[in-house]
Amino acid sequence: QAIENQLKICGYKNNVDVVALYLARQGLRSIPSLSQFCRLRYLWINNNKIQDLTFLIKNYYLTELYLNNNELTDISGALKHLCSLQILFLHNNELKKLGKTVKELKGMISLQTLNLFQNPLAYDPDYRLYVIYFLPSVQLLDRKLVTQRERESAFHLYNPKGTWVKQSIGFGSRVDTSLETMAGSSRCIQPARRPIISSGHEFGNNTNIVPFEDPEDAVLVRAMTRSLMEFSSVDWNKVATHQERRLKNKAEEPLEKLTVQFR
């Protein structure tokens, strides 16, 4: 009856024309399937007593869904098909399992606004960072903008291996450069001294006498015949992300690259 009343108020003649439906504050405990409204995009069901969401199984085009102030305890299997959702209000319900709830929302790549506060799961000490890490498209969480600092903290917390990789060697390449050309760089590793070759043995014309005053010099000369490796690393925390460059929220800074050469 509530649905029929709304259709009359809005003047909809055909189900296919329905793009918005307002069923808030009706005291509803359940709702029949809304699959006949195949183009439904905006749906308000807030401030009711809803405990089950199976009536949404066919509404793939929803972009805004307001389910706050109900009696939902679990949304598993009810919302993951709504890949076009941009706004989702679930605050003030009885959702307790953070992992299961976030897993249900992972496929919503367009989700930008999400409310989960006033649910038992929101009292988890790492709740906010958990949601930010596993739902990277969300820009506004619980009426508060997600900051770049929070994204970095979430990444460090839930992807420590990725953090280590970002802060370690970023590039590796071979270069055809002799050790002498490295003398001008203060950041390169150089030999402590040059080998001292005994007079008359520069070309190895006397194999009965050791041509080096120090055996370590022979080792150094041998090392110089090996290919030179060059490794560079940068501080990835100072590199603007694609999104930051697109939104121009972060000024471009020249990268500070540390280069180490060795054989």
Backbone as numpy.savetxt, mean C-alpha at the origin, in Angstrom:
# Nx Ny Nz CAx CAy CAz Cx Cy Cz
-43.62 -2.88 2.06 -44.45 -1.67 2.06 -43.58 -0.41 2.06
-42.50 -0.44 2.83 -41.59 0.70 2.87 -40.99 0.97 1.50
-40.64 -0.09 0.79 -40.08 0.06 -0.55 -41.10 0.65 -1.50
-42.32 0.13 -1.45 -43.38 0.64 -2.33 -43.66 2.11 -2.05
-43.65 2.49 -0.78 -43.89 3.90 -0.44 -42.81 4.80 -1.03
-41.58 4.35 -0.97 -40.49 5.15 -1.51 -40.57 5.28 -3.03
-40.99 4.20 -3.69 -41.13 4.25 -5.14 -42.20 5.26 -5.56
-43.28 5.32 -4.78 -44.35 6.26 -5.08 -43.89 7.70 -4.83
-43.17 7.89 -3.71 -42.70 9.24 -3.37 -41.75 9.77 -4.45
-40.86 8.91 -4.93 -39.87 9.33 -5.92 -40.43 9.33 -7.35
-41.59 8.74 -7.53 -42.21 8.74 -8.85 -41.62 7.75 -9.83
-40.97 6.70 -9.31 -40.42 5.68 -10.20 -41.54 4.82 -10.78
-41.50 4.61 -12.10 -42.52 3.78 -12.76 -42.00 2.38 -13.06
-40.71 2.28 -13.33 -40.10 0.99 -13.64 -38.94 0.72 -12.69
-38.78 -0.54 -12.33 -37.69 -0.91 -11.41 -36.33 -0.53 -11.98
-36.19 -0.62 -13.29 -34.90 -0.35 -13.91 -34.51 1.12 -13.79
-35.47 1.98 -13.48 -35.19 3.41 -13.34 -34.70 3.78 -11.94
-34.81 2.88 -11.01 -34.47 3.18 -9.61 -32.95 3.23 -9.44
-32.42 4.39 -9.09 -31.00 4.54 -8.83 -30.72 4.90 -7.37
-31.74 5.35 -6.66 -31.57 5.72 -5.25 -32.78 5.23 -4.46
-32.52 4.73 -3.27 -33.61 4.20 -2.44 -33.32 4.56 -0.98
-34.30 5.22 -0.35 -34.13 5.67 1.03 -35.05 4.87 1.94
-34.43 3.98 2.74 -35.19 3.12 3.65 -34.73 3.31 5.09
-34.17 4.46 5.40 -33.66 4.72 6.74 -34.80 5.00 7.72
-34.54 4.68 8.99 -35.44 5.02 10.10 -36.85 4.45 9.90
-36.91 3.21 9.45 -38.21 2.56 9.22 -38.48 1.45 10.24
-37.53 1.23 11.15 -37.69 0.15 12.13 -37.62 -1.23 11.49
-36.93 -1.36 10.38 -36.88 -2.63 9.63 -35.93 -3.62 10.28
-36.37 -4.86 10.38 -35.53 -5.95 10.87 -34.98 -6.79 9.72
-35.66 -6.78 8.60 -35.21 -7.51 7.41 -35.73 -6.79 6.17
-35.09 -7.06 5.05 -35.47 -6.45 3.77 -35.48 -7.54 2.70
-36.49 -7.58 1.86 -36.50 -8.57 0.79 -35.43 -8.25 -0.25
-35.15 -9.18 -1.12 -34.13 -8.98 -2.15 -34.41 -7.72 -2.96
-33.34 -6.97 -3.23 -33.45 -5.77 -4.05 -32.88 -6.00 -5.45
-32.83 -7.26 -5.87 -32.25 -7.60 -7.16 -33.01 -7.01 -8.34
-34.30 -6.67 -8.14 -35.06 -6.09 -9.25 -34.59 -4.68 -9.60
-33.86 -4.05 -8.66 -33.33 -2.71 -8.92 -31.88 -2.84 -9.37
-31.72 -3.28 -10.61 -30.40 -3.65 -11.11 -29.47 -2.45 -11.30
-30.02 -1.23 -11.34 -29.19 -0.04 -11.51 -29.10 0.81 -10.24
-29.43 0.22 -9.13 -29.41 0.94 -7.86 -27.98 1.35 -7.51
-27.80 2.63 -7.22 -26.46 3.15 -6.92 -26.36 3.72 -5.51
-27.44 4.27 -4.99 -27.42 4.90 -3.66 -28.48 4.25 -2.78
-28.06 3.75 -1.62 -28.99 3.04 -0.75 -28.77 3.43 0.70
-29.84 3.93 1.33 -29.81 4.27 2.75 -30.64 3.25 3.53
-30.00 2.51 4.43 -30.71 1.56 5.30 -30.31 1.81 6.74
-29.75 2.96 7.00 -29.27 3.27 8.34 -30.41 3.44 9.34
-30.06 3.30 10.61 -31.00 3.48 11.71 -32.20 2.55 11.62
-31.90 1.27 11.42 -32.91 0.22 11.46 -32.43 -0.86 12.43
-32.90 -2.06 12.28 -32.49 -3.18 13.14 -32.03 -4.36 12.29
-31.38 -4.06 11.19 -30.95 -5.07 10.22 -29.82 -5.92 10.79
-29.93 -7.22 10.61 -28.90 -8.15 11.05 -28.33 -8.99 9.90
-28.98 -8.94 8.75 -28.57 -9.78 7.61 -28.58 -8.93 6.33
-27.57 -9.15 5.47 -27.43 -8.33 4.26 -27.55 -9.13 2.96
-28.14 -10.29 3.03 -28.25 -11.13 1.83 -29.13 -10.49 0.75
-29.91 -9.51 1.08 -30.79 -8.86 0.10 -30.00 -8.02 -0.91
-28.68 -7.84 -0.67 -27.85 -7.02 -1.56 -27.07 -7.84 -2.58
-27.34 -9.13 -2.66 -26.49 -10.04 -3.42 -26.41 -9.71 -4.90
-27.40 -9.00 -5.45 -27.43 -8.72 -6.90 -27.22 -7.25 -7.25
-26.96 -6.42 -6.29 -26.86 -4.98 -6.56 -25.40 -4.57 -6.79
-24.89 -4.93 -7.95 -23.48 -4.74 -8.26 -23.09 -3.28 -8.50
-24.05 -2.43 -8.80 -23.73 -1.05 -9.19 -23.73 -0.06 -8.03
-23.93 -0.54 -6.84 -23.95 0.36 -5.68 -22.63 1.12 -5.54
-22.73 2.43 -5.37 -21.54 3.25 -5.13 -21.56 3.89 -3.74
-22.74 4.02 -3.15 -22.87 4.55 -1.80 -23.83 3.68 -1.01
-23.38 3.22 0.15 -24.20 2.32 0.97 -24.09 2.74 2.43
-25.24 3.02 3.02 -25.30 3.52 4.40 -25.97 2.47 5.28
-25.14 1.77 6.06 -25.63 0.68 6.92 -25.39 0.97 8.39
-25.07 2.17 8.72 -24.77 2.53 10.10 -26.01 2.45 10.99
-25.76 2.29 12.27 -26.83 2.24 13.29 -27.81 1.10 13.03
-27.25 -0.10 12.90 -28.06 -1.31 12.78 -27.57 -2.33 13.80
-27.85 -3.59 13.58 -27.46 -4.64 14.52 -26.61 -5.70 13.82
-25.75 -5.29 12.91 -24.91 -6.22 12.15 -23.79 -6.77 13.02
-23.64 -8.07 13.00 -22.56 -8.73 13.74 -21.51 -9.34 12.82
-21.86 -9.53 11.53 -20.95 -10.15 10.57 -21.38 -9.76 9.16
-20.42 -9.38 8.32 -20.75 -9.02 6.94 -20.10 -9.98 5.94
-19.54 -11.07 6.42 -18.84 -12.01 5.55 -19.76 -12.53 4.45
-19.26 -12.45 3.22 -20.00 -12.97 2.08 -21.14 -12.11 1.59
-21.33 -10.94 2.19 -22.49 -10.10 1.85 -22.13 -8.88 1.01
-20.87 -8.42 1.08 -20.53 -7.16 0.41 -19.37 -7.26 -0.57
-18.64 -8.35 -0.60 -17.41 -8.42 -1.40 -17.63 -8.26 -2.90
-18.86 -8.46 -3.36 -19.15 -8.31 -4.80 -19.40 -6.86 -5.19
-19.46 -5.96 -4.22 -19.75 -4.55 -4.50 -18.45 -3.80 -4.81
-17.87 -4.10 -5.94 -16.56 -3.56 -6.30 -16.61 -2.08 -6.68
-17.80 -1.53 -6.89 -17.92 -0.13 -7.29 -18.16 0.81 -6.11
-18.26 0.26 -4.91 -18.53 1.10 -3.74 -17.46 2.16 -3.52
-17.89 3.37 -3.29 -16.99 4.47 -2.98 -17.18 4.97 -1.54
-18.41 4.85 -1.05 -18.72 5.29 0.32 -19.44 4.15 1.04
-18.95 3.79 2.22 -19.56 2.72 3.01 -19.57 3.12 4.48
-20.77 3.23 5.03 -20.93 3.54 6.45 -21.37 2.28 7.18
-20.55 1.83 8.13 -20.87 0.66 8.94 -20.73 0.96 10.43
-20.62 2.22 10.78 -20.39 2.55 12.18 -21.64 2.27 13.04
-21.37 2.11 14.32 -22.41 1.83 15.31 -23.20 0.56 14.99
-22.43 -0.54 14.80 -23.01 -1.88 14.67 -22.34 -2.78 15.70
-22.38 -4.07 15.48 -21.79 -5.01 16.44 -20.71 -5.87 15.79
-19.97 -5.30 14.87 -18.91 -6.03 14.17 -17.72 -6.24 15.12
-17.31 -7.50 15.30 -16.29 -7.82 16.29 -14.98 -8.30 15.68
-15.01 -8.93 14.52 -13.80 -9.54 13.95 -13.20 -8.62 12.88
-12.10 -7.98 13.24 -11.47 -7.01 12.35 -10.96 -7.68 11.07
-10.28 -8.81 11.21 -9.72 -9.50 10.05 -10.78 -9.91 9.04
-11.86 -10.51 9.51 -12.93 -10.96 8.62 -13.63 -9.77 7.96
-13.81 -8.71 8.70 -14.49 -7.53 8.15 -13.65 -6.89 7.05
-12.36 -6.70 7.31 -11.49 -6.08 6.31 -11.32 -6.98 5.10
-11.25 -8.27 5.31 -11.14 -9.22 4.19 -12.33 -9.10 3.25
-13.50 -8.86 3.78 -14.70 -8.70 2.97 -14.64 -7.44 2.10
-13.89 -6.46 2.53 -13.84 -5.18 1.83 -12.63 -5.04 0.91
-11.74 -6.02 0.88 -10.50 -5.90 0.12 -10.71 -5.71 -1.37
-11.77 -6.27 -1.92 -12.00 -6.17 -3.35 -12.58 -4.85 -3.80
-12.88 -3.97 -2.88 -13.48 -2.68 -3.20 -12.38 -1.67 -3.52
-11.86 -1.74 -4.73 -10.72 -0.93 -5.11 -11.07 0.55 -5.28
-12.36 0.88 -5.31 -12.77 2.28 -5.45 -13.21 2.89 -4.12
-13.17 2.10 -3.05 -13.64 2.58 -1.75 -12.75 3.71 -1.22
-13.35 4.87 -0.99 -12.60 6.03 -0.53 -13.01 6.50 0.87
-14.28 6.31 1.21 -14.77 6.75 2.51 -15.33 5.54 3.27
-14.82 5.31 4.47 -15.24 4.15 5.26 -15.39 4.55 6.72
-16.51 4.16 7.31 -16.75 4.36 8.74 -16.94 3.02 9.42
-16.10 2.76 10.43 -16.22 1.52 11.21 -16.20 1.81 12.72
-16.19 3.06 13.09 -16.11 3.38 14.51 -17.38 2.94 15.24
-17.29 2.85 16.55 -18.40 2.40 17.40 -18.82 0.97 17.06
-17.83 0.18 16.67 -17.97 -1.27 16.57 -16.94 -1.87 17.52
-17.17 -3.05 18.07 -16.17 -3.66 18.97 -14.79 -3.79 18.33
-14.73 -4.04 17.02 -13.44 -4.22 16.36 -12.59 -2.94 16.36
-13.22 -1.80 16.51 -12.50 -0.52 16.48 -11.68 -0.30 17.74
-11.84 -1.13 18.75 -11.07 -0.98 19.98 -9.75 -1.74 19.94
-9.48 -2.44 18.84 -8.18 -3.08 18.65 -7.10 -2.00 18.63
-5.99 -2.16 19.36 -4.98 -1.09 19.44 -4.38 -0.70 18.10
-4.30 -1.64 17.16 -3.73 -1.34 15.84 -4.81 -1.27 14.77
-6.04 -1.05 15.18 -7.18 -1.07 14.26 -7.00 -0.13 13.07
-6.68 1.12 13.32 -6.62 2.10 12.24 -5.50 1.77 11.24
-4.32 1.44 11.73 -3.21 1.11 10.85 -3.50 -0.16 10.06
-4.19 -1.10 10.67 -4.56 -2.35 9.99 -5.46 -2.06 8.79
-6.47 -1.23 9.01 -7.41 -0.89 7.93 -6.69 -0.11 6.84
-5.83 0.82 7.23 -5.11 1.64 6.25 -4.21 0.78 5.38
-3.55 -0.20 5.96 -2.63 -1.04 5.19 -3.36 -1.97 4.22
-4.41 -2.62 4.70 -5.09 -3.62 3.87 -6.16 -3.03 2.96
-6.55 -1.78 3.19 -7.50 -1.10 2.30 -6.85 0.21 1.84
-5.86 0.13 0.97 -5.07 1.32 0.59 -5.85 2.39 -0.17
-7.00 2.05 -0.74 -7.76 3.04 -1.50 -8.51 4.02 -0.59
-8.70 3.65 0.68 -9.47 4.50 1.61 -8.73 5.80 1.91
-9.39 6.92 1.68 -8.81 8.24 1.92 -9.35 8.88 3.21
-10.60 8.53 3.54 -11.24 9.09 4.73 -11.75 7.94 5.60
-11.12 7.72 6.73 -11.47 6.62 7.62 -12.01 7.17 8.93
-13.22 6.80 9.25 -13.86 7.26 10.48 -13.84 8.78 10.59
-14.20 9.43 9.48 -14.32 10.89 9.41 -12.99 11.62 9.61
-11.88 10.90 9.39 -10.56 11.50 9.54 -9.71 11.13 8.34
-9.06 12.13 7.73 -8.23 11.88 6.56 -7.05 10.97 6.90
-6.75 10.07 5.99 -5.59 9.19 6.15 -4.36 9.95 5.69
-3.35 10.05 6.56 -2.14 10.81 6.24 -1.05 9.90 5.68
-0.09 10.53 5.01 1.04 9.77 4.48 1.86 9.15 5.60
1.96 9.84 6.72 2.69 9.29 7.87 2.02 8.01 8.38
0.69 7.99 8.39 -0.03 6.79 8.82 0.19 5.65 7.84
0.23 5.95 6.57 0.47 4.90 5.57 1.87 4.31 5.75
2.85 5.17 6.02 4.21 4.68 6.24 4.28 3.83 7.50
3.61 4.27 8.56 3.61 3.51 9.82 2.94 2.16 9.62
1.84 2.14 8.86 1.14 0.88 8.59 2.02 -0.06 7.79
2.76 0.48 6.82 3.64 -0.34 6.00 4.77 -0.93 6.84
5.36 -0.12 7.71 6.43 -0.59 8.58 5.92 -1.69 9.53
4.68 -1.54 10.00 4.13 -2.48 10.97 3.74 -3.81 10.34
3.11 -3.77 9.18 2.56 -5.00 8.59 3.37 -5.55 7.42
4.43 -4.84 7.04 5.30 -5.36 5.98 6.75 -5.02 6.31
7.28 -5.57 7.41 8.65 -5.24 7.81 9.69 -5.67 6.78
9.42 -6.77 6.07 10.37 -7.23 5.05 10.43 -6.23 3.91
9.26 -5.73 3.49 9.22 -4.73 2.43 9.93 -3.46 2.85
9.80 -3.09 4.13 10.48 -1.91 4.65 11.99 -2.09 4.56
12.46 -3.26 4.92 13.90 -3.54 4.87 14.41 -3.46 3.44
13.64 -4.01 2.50 14.05 -3.98 1.10 14.13 -2.55 0.59
13.14 -1.73 0.95 13.13 -0.34 0.50 14.33 0.43 1.03
14.77 0.10 2.23 15.85 0.85 2.85 17.22 0.26 2.54
17.25 -0.85 1.82 18.52 -1.48 1.48 18.91 -1.14 0.05
19.78 -1.94 -0.52 20.30 -1.65 -1.86 19.17 -1.61 -2.87
19.13 -0.54 -3.66 18.06 -0.38 -4.63 18.47 -0.75 -6.04
19.77 -0.56 -6.41 20.20 -0.78 -7.78 21.55 -1.49 -7.78
21.78 -2.29 -8.75 23.06 -2.96 -8.92 23.42 -3.04 -10.38
24.69 -2.70 -10.74 25.08 -2.74 -12.16 26.59 -2.86 -12.26
27.05 -3.42 -13.39 28.47 -3.50 -13.66 28.93 -2.22 -14.36
30.15 -1.77 -14.02 30.71 -0.60 -14.68 32.15 -0.90 -15.06
32.58 -0.41 -16.20 33.96 -0.63 -16.66 34.80 0.57 -16.25
35.20 0.58 -15.00 35.96 1.69 -14.47 37.11 1.14 -13.63
38.29 1.70 -13.83 39.44 1.26 -13.04 39.37 1.87 -11.66
40.13 1.30 -10.75 40.11 1.79 -9.38 40.65 3.21 -9.29
41.53 3.61 -10.23 42.12 4.94 -10.16 41.05 6.02 -10.33
40.01 5.75 -11.14 38.99 6.76 -11.40 38.08 6.98 -10.20
38.20 6.11 -9.22 37.33 6.22 -8.05 37.93 7.14 -7.00
39.13 7.61 -7.23 39.81 8.38 -6.19 39.10 9.68 -5.89
38.39 10.24 -6.87 37.75 11.53 -6.66 36.45 11.47 -5.91
35.93 10.29 -5.65 34.63 10.16 -4.99 34.84 9.84 -3.52
34.30 10.67 -2.65 34.45 10.44 -1.21 33.55 9.34 -0.72
32.58 8.89 -1.55 31.64 7.88 -1.11 32.05 6.47 -1.56
33.15 6.36 -2.30 33.56 5.07 -2.83 34.61 4.44 -1.94
34.61 3.14 -1.92 35.60 2.39 -1.15 36.85 2.25 -2.00
38.02 2.67 -1.50 39.25 2.64 -2.26 40.29 1.79 -1.53
41.29 1.29 -2.26 42.37 0.58 -1.59 43.16 1.56 -0.73
43.70 1.08 0.36 44.40 1.97 1.28 45.67 2.55 0.66
46.30 1.78 -0.22 47.55 2.26 -0.83 47.75 1.56 -2.16
48.74 2.06 -2.96 49.05 1.44 -4.23 50.12 0.39 -4.03
50.13 -0.68 -4.83 51.16 -1.72 -4.68 52.53 -1.20 -5.08
53.53 -1.65 -4.35 54.91 -1.27 -4.64 55.60 -2.45 -5.32
56.00 -2.27 -6.59 56.65 -3.34 -7.37 58.14 -3.12 -7.36
58.88 -4.17 -7.11 60.34 -4.07 -7.05 60.89 -3.68 -8.41
61.99 -2.93 -8.41 62.60 -2.47 -9.64 63.08 -3.65 -10.48
62.80 -3.58 -11.78 63.24 -4.64 -12.69 62.25 -5.75 -12.85
61.13 -5.71 -12.13 60.16 -6.79 -12.20 58.79 -6.30 -12.65
58.75 -5.10 -13.27 57.47 -4.52 -13.65 56.73 -5.39 -14.66
57.52 -6.11 -15.52 56.88 -6.90 -16.56 57.04 -8.39 -16.33
57.42 -8.74 -15.13 57.56 -10.16 -14.80 58.66 -10.84 -15.59
59.78 -10.12 -15.88 60.85 -10.71 -16.69 61.82 -11.55 -15.88
61.55 -11.67 -14.60 62.38 -12.52 -13.76 61.47 -13.24 -12.79
61.20 -14.50 -13.07 60.23 -15.23 -12.25 60.86 -15.88 -11.03
62.19 -15.76 -10.88 62.84 -16.37 -9.73 62.78 -15.49 -8.50
62.42 -14.21 -8.70 62.37 -13.28 -7.59 60.93 -12.76 -7.46
60.43 -12.69 -6.26 59.09 -12.17 -6.03 59.04 -10.71 -6.42
58.17 -10.28 -7.38 58.18 -8.91 -7.88 57.56 -7.89 -6.93
57.05 -8.30 -5.78 56.41 -7.37 -4.85 57.12 -7.40 -3.51
57.30 -6.23 -2.94 57.91 -6.15 -1.61 56.96 -6.68 -0.53
55.65 -6.57 -0.78 54.65 -7.04 0.18 53.69 -7.99 -0.53
53.49 -9.23 -0.04 52.57 -10.18 -0.69 51.16 -9.64 -0.85
50.75 -8.73 0.04 49.41 -8.17 -0.07 49.25 -7.33 -1.34
50.39 -6.79 -1.84 50.33 -6.03 -3.07 49.96 -6.92 -4.25
50.46 -8.12 -4.23 50.13 -9.07 -5.30 48.65 -9.39 -5.29
48.08 -9.51 -4.09 46.65 -9.78 -3.97 45.85 -8.61 -4.52
46.31 -7.39 -4.26 45.61 -6.20 -4.73 45.64 -6.12 -6.26
46.82 -6.41 -6.85 46.93 -6.37 -8.31 46.00 -7.40 -8.93
45.91 -8.56 -8.30 45.01 -9.60 -8.80 43.55 -9.13 -8.72
43.21 -8.46 -7.63 41.83 -7.97 -7.46 41.47 -6.93 -8.51
42.48 -6.16 -8.95 42.21 -5.10 -9.92 41.85 -5.63 -11.28
42.14 -6.90 -11.54 41.79 -7.49 -12.84 40.36 -7.99 -12.87
39.70 -7.99 -11.74 38.32 -8.44 -11.68 37.37 -7.31 -12.08
36.16 -7.69 -12.48 35.17 -6.69 -12.89 34.72 -5.88 -11.68
34.45 -4.63 -11.94 34.04 -3.71 -10.89 32.52 -3.73 -10.73
32.06 -3.82 -9.49 30.62 -3.78 -9.21 30.28 -2.44 -8.55
29.14 -1.93 -8.96 28.67 -0.67 -8.39 27.25 -0.86 -7.85
27.02 -0.52 -6.61 25.71 -0.63 -5.99 25.29 0.74 -5.47
24.02 1.05 -5.70 23.48 2.32 -5.25 22.23 2.09 -4.42
22.00 2.95 -3.45 20.79 2.86 -2.65 20.27 4.27 -2.38
18.96 4.37 -2.22 18.33 5.65 -1.92 17.38 5.48 -0.75
17.02 6.59 -0.14 16.03 6.59 0.93 14.64 6.67 0.30
13.97 5.53 0.21 12.68 5.46 -0.49 11.60 6.26 0.22
11.80 6.57 1.49 10.79 7.36 2.20 10.71 8.79 1.67
11.76 9.23 0.97 11.78 10.58 0.44 11.34 10.63 -1.03
11.00 9.48 -1.58 10.55 9.43 -2.98 9.04 9.57 -3.03
8.55 10.52 -3.77 7.10 10.75 -3.87 6.42 9.58 -4.56
5.29 9.16 -4.02 4.51 8.09 -4.64 3.80 8.61 -5.88
3.28 7.67 -6.67 2.53 8.06 -7.87 1.36 8.95 -7.51
0.69 8.61 -6.43 -0.48 9.38 -6.02 -0.08 10.79 -5.58
1.05 10.90 -4.85 1.51 12.20 -4.40 1.92 13.08 -5.58
2.57 12.47 -6.58 2.94 13.25 -7.76 1.71 13.71 -8.51
0.70 12.83 -8.57 -0.51 13.18 -9.30 -1.26 14.30 -8.60
-1.34 14.24 -7.27 -2.06 15.25 -6.51 -1.19 16.46 -6.16
0.12 16.33 -6.44 1.07 17.41 -6.18 1.05 17.82 -4.71
0.93 16.81 -3.83 0.91 17.09 -2.39 2.31 17.12 -1.79
3.29 16.62 -2.55 4.64 16.53 -2.01 5.61 17.08 -3.03
6.41 18.06 -2.62 7.35 18.67 -3.54 8.44 17.67 -3.92
8.83 17.71 -5.18 9.87 16.83 -5.65 11.22 17.27 -5.08
11.97 16.36 -4.49 13.27 16.66 -3.93 14.32 15.83 -4.67
15.50 16.40 -4.90 16.55 15.60 -5.56 16.92 14.40 -4.69
17.02 13.26 -5.34 17.31 12.03 -4.60 18.75 12.02 -4.11
18.93 11.58 -2.88 20.26 11.41 -2.32 20.65 9.95 -2.49
21.51 9.70 -3.49 21.88 8.33 -3.80 23.27 8.02 -3.29
23.40 6.96 -2.55 24.70 6.51 -2.05 25.22 5.41 -2.95
26.39 5.61 -3.52 26.97 4.64 -4.46 28.24 4.05 -3.87
28.34 2.73 -3.92 29.52 2.02 -3.43 30.05 1.15 -4.56
31.35 1.23 -4.81 31.99 0.43 -5.87 33.03 -0.49 -5.23
33.08 -1.71 -5.69 34.07 -2.65 -5.20 34.26 -3.77 -6.21
35.35 -4.51 -6.04 35.62 -5.64 -6.93 35.46 -6.95 -6.17
